[in-house]
Amino acid sequence: MNPEPRENPATELKPPSDFEVGQKRFADFDIKDRVFIITGGSQGLGLSMAEAVAEAGGKVYCFDIFPEPNGEWEAAQKRVAELSENTGSLIYRQQDVRDVEGLGKQITEIAEENGRLDGVVAAAGIQQITPATQYKPEDVSRMMDINFQGVLMTATSAARQMFRYKCRGSMVFIASISGTVANKGLISPVYNSSKAAVQQLSRNLAMEWSPIRPDGTGGIRVNCISPGHILTPMVRKNFDEVPGLRQKWEGENMMGRIAETHEFKGAALFLLSNASSFMTGSNIIMDGGHTAW
């Protein structure tokens, strides 16, 4: 399938005609009928982004390790289904990102079923609060297998299908400000290192995959979002483990509060759509001013 003219074009964009503008406003944010995969998509940040993409018309496959989606995911699916006919859909698939063979098979089947694959949000990740002197090799391996290797293998499996169908799409990696600064009050050296690795991975894949090749493949933009502290299940667990951590983090950013997952929906839609057609290899920091002091 050849890419449509405005699917993340690599050449110069022509401004839309007056007719096009009159027919649909903010057309570059429209992702109707495009197909996306979001890992870690059953809850928290991944689910919020999946819901946003579906609201904008995308067909979204949510990958997660759980055999069945939870109530939070089912509620999001119901909200999407109750919207207008122009919305997309949410579909759940059990998939551990550490299972490289299964991951590749699942992504291949989705691409073949739809005749295309337009993008990925790699949001699957874990946290472990442990002093560096107490980290065990198996702990390090598990963290890096999910937080770094899982992102890489998701991206490479998706890229192979995007090349196959000549889809000039977009990938978004969920990194963290933890990949840029050390978190005050949270001892998580391996998690922070894994997120720094994800930031650097996005730059290198952007360099490799963004150019259009002679055979028409390529044109895949790769960017990161680095959130600050968000009220996700993982962070709530951190608050339970470290007394006073929430109050400390709230005082460390310029807005004096912790983010909600829905506040990142717009960033995901921007990066996956044509609205960001000249953006690749970038890292969007959304942290309430935490790193801007």
C-alpha positions in Angstrom: 0.0 0.0 0.0 1.5 3.3 -1.1 1.3 6.1 1.5 -1.2 8.8 1.1 0.3 12.2 0.1 -0.1 13.7 3.6 0.9 10.7 5.7 4.0 12.1 7.3 5.5 13.3 4.0 9.2 13.8 3.8 9.0 16.4 1.1 7.8 20.0 1.3 4.2 20.3 2.4 1.8 22.4 0.3 -0.6 24.6 2.2 -4.2 23.2 2.1 -6.6 24.8 -0.3 -9.5 27.0 0.9 -11.9 24.2 0.1 -9.9 21.8 2.3 -9.7 24.3 5.1 -13.5 24.9 4.9 -14.2 21.1 4.9 -12.3 20.1 8.0 -10.5 22.3 10.5 -7.4 20.9 12.2 -7.2 18.3 9.5 -3.5 17.5 10.4 -4.6 16.1 13.7 -7.0 13.6 12.0 -5.8 10.0 12.2 -9.1 8.3 11.2 -8.6 4.8 9.9 -4.9 4.7 10.8 -3.6 1.7 12.8 -1.5 2.0 16.0 -0.1 -0.2 18.7 0.4 1.0 22.3 2.3 -1.1 24.8 1.5 -0.8 28.4 -1.9 0.2 27.1 -4.2 -1.4 29.7 -3.9 1.3 32.4 -2.3 4.6 33.4 -0.5 6.8 30.9 -0.6 4.2 28.1 -4.4 3.8 28.3 -5.0 7.6 28.4 -2.9 8.0 25.2 -4.7 5.0 23.6 -8.1 6.6 24.3 -7.0 9.9 22.8 -5.8 8.2 19.6 -9.1 6.3 19.4 -11.1 9.5 20.0 -9.3 11.0 17.0 -10.3 8.1 14.7 -7.4 5.7 15.1 -7.7 1.9 15.4 -5.6 1.2 18.6 -4.3 -2.2 19.7 -3.4 -2.0 23.4 -0.7 -4.5 24.5 -0.2 -5.5 28.1 1.0 -8.4 30.1 -2.3 -9.2 31.8 -4.5 -12.0 30.4 -7.6 -9.8 30.4 -8.0 -6.0 30.5 -9.1 -4.4 33.8 -12.1 -2.3 34.5 -10.2 0.9 33.7 -9.5 -0.3 30.2 -13.1 -1.5 29.7 -14.5 1.8 30.8 -12.2 3.6 28.3 -13.4 1.3 25.5 -17.0 2.0 26.4 -16.4 5.8 26.3 -14.9 5.5 22.9 -17.7 3.4 21.6 -20.3 5.9 22.8 -18.7 8.8 20.9 -19.6 9.7 17.3 -19.2 7.5 14.3 -15.9 9.3 13.4 -14.1 7.7 16.4 -11.8 4.7 16.2 -11.6 1.7 18.4 -9.7 0.1 21.3 -8.7 -3.6 21.0 -6.9 -5.5 23.7 -4.1 -8.0 23.1 -2.1 -9.8 25.9 1.6 -9.4 25.1 4.7 -9.3 27.3 7.3 -7.1 25.6 10.0 -9.4 26.8 8.6 -12.2 24.6 10.4 -11.0 21.4 9.1 -13.8 19.2 5.5 -13.4 20.4 5.8 -9.6 20.0 7.0 -9.8 16.5 4.3 -12.3 15.6 1.5 -10.2 17.1 2.6 -7.1 15.3 2.9 -8.9 12.0 -0.6 -10.3 12.3 -2.0 -6.8 13.1 -0.3 -5.3 10.1 -1.4 -8.1 7.8 -5.0 -7.9 9.1 -5.2 -4.2 8.3 -2.8 -3.9 5.4 -0.9 -1.2 7.2 0.6 0.0 10.5 0.9 3.7 11.1 2.6 4.0 14.5 3.5 2.9 17.9 3.5 4.3 21.4 6.0 2.4 23.6 4.7 3.0 27.1 5.3 -0.3 28.9 7.7 0.1 31.8 8.4 -0.9 35.4 10.0 0.8 38.5 12.0 -0.6 41.3 13.1 1.4 44.3 16.4 -0.1 45.5 19.7 1.4 46.6 22.5 0.8 44.0 24.5 -1.3 46.5 21.6 -3.7 46.8 20.8 -4.2 43.2 21.1 -7.8 41.9 22.1 -8.6 38.4 18.7 -10.2 37.8 16.9 -7.0 38.9 19.0 -5.0 36.4 18.2 -7.5 33.6 14.5 -7.4 34.3 14.4 -3.6 34.4 16.3 -3.2 31.1 14.5 -6.1 29.4 11.2 -4.2 29.9 12.1 -0.6 29.9 14.8 -0.6 27.2 14.8 -3.8 25.2 11.0 -3.9 25.2 11.0 -0.5 23.5 13.6 -1.4 21.0 12.0 -4.8 20.1 8.6 -3.2 19.8 10.0 -0.4 17.5 12.0 -2.8 15.3 9.1 -5.2 14.9 6.8 -2.4 14.0 9.3 -0.8 11.6 9.6 -4.0 9.6 5.9 -3.9 9.0 5.8 -0.2 8.2 8.6 -0.7 5.7 6.7 -3.7 4.2 3.6 -1.7 3.7 5.4 1.6 2.9 3.6 3.4 5.8 5.3 6.7 6.7 4.3 6.8 10.3 5.4 7.9 13.7 6.7 6.3 16.9 6.5 7.8 20.4 8.7 6.4 23.2 7.6 7.2 26.8 10.8 8.2 28.5 10.9 10.3 31.7 12.6 13.3 33.3 14.2 10.5 35.3 16.4 10.0 32.2 17.6 13.6 32.4 17.9 14.3 36.2 18.1 12.3 39.4 14.8 12.2 41.2 15.0 13.8 44.6 13.8 11.4 47.3 13.6 8.4 45.1 16.4 5.8 44.9 16.0 4.3 41.4 19.3 4.3 39.6 18.5 1.6 37.1 15.1 2.9 36.2 16.6 6.3 35.6 19.3 4.8 33.5 16.8 2.9 31.4 14.9 6.1 30.6 18.1 7.8 29.6 18.7 4.9 27.2 15.2 5.3 25.7 15.9 9.0 25.0 19.1 8.1 23.2 17.5 5.2 21.3 14.8 7.6 19.9 17.5 9.8 18.4 19.3 7.0 16.8 16.2 5.3 15.3 15.0 8.7 14.1 18.4 9.2 12.2 18.1 5.7 10.7 14.4 5.5 9.8 13.2 9.1 9.1 14.8 9.5 5.6 12.8 8.3 2.6 14.8 5.5 0.9 15.0 4.9 -2.9 12.5 2.0 -2.6 9.9 4.2 -0.9 10.4 2.9 2.6 11.4 5.0 5.6 9.7 8.2 6.6 9.2 7.0 10.1 9.5 9.7 12.7 10.7 8.8 16.2 10.2 11.0 19.2 10.1 10.9 23.0 7.8 12.2 25.6 9.5 12.7 29.0 6.8 13.2 31.6 7.4 14.5 35.1 5.6 12.9 38.0 2.2 11.5 37.1 -0.5 9.8 39.2 -0.2 6.4 37.7 -0.5 3.0 39.5 3.3 2.8 39.6 3.7 6.2 41.1 1.0 5.6 43.7 2.9 2.5 44.7 6.0 4.7 45.1 4.0 7.0 47.4 3.0 4.0 49.5 6.7 2.9 49.8 8.2 6.3 50.6 6.4 8.4 53.2 6.3 12.1 52.3 7.3 11.5 48.7 4.2 13.0 47.2 4.5 16.2 49.1 8.1 16.5 48.2 7.5 16.0 44.5 4.6 18.4 44.5 6.9 21.1 45.9 9.6 20.4 43.3 7.7 21.6 40.2 6.5 25.1 39.3 2.8 24.1 39.4 2.9 22.6 42.8 1.0 19.4 42.0 1.3 15.9 40.3 0.1 15.5 36.8 -2.9 13.4 35.7 -2.6 10.9 32.9 -5.1 12.7 30.7 -2.8 15.8 30.5 -0.5 13.9 28.1 -3.2 13.0 25.5 -2.6 16.0 23.4 1.1 15.4 23.1 0.6 11.8 21.9 -1.9 12.9 19.3 0.4 15.7 18.1 3.3 13.3 17.7 1.4 10.6 16.0 -0.4 12.9 13.5 0.7 15.0 10.6 0.6 18.0 12.9 4.2 17.1 13.8 5.3 16.2 10.3 8.7 18.0 10.6 9.5 16.7 14.1 11.8 13.7 14.7 14.6 12.9 17.1 13.1 15.2 19.7 12.2 14.8 23.4 9.2 16.7 24.7 9.6 17.4 28.4 6.2 17.8 30.2 7.0 18.1 33.9 5.2 21.2 35.3 8.4 23.0 35.2 10.3 20.5 37.4 13.5 20.7 35.3 13.2 24.4 34.5 14.1 25.8 37.8 
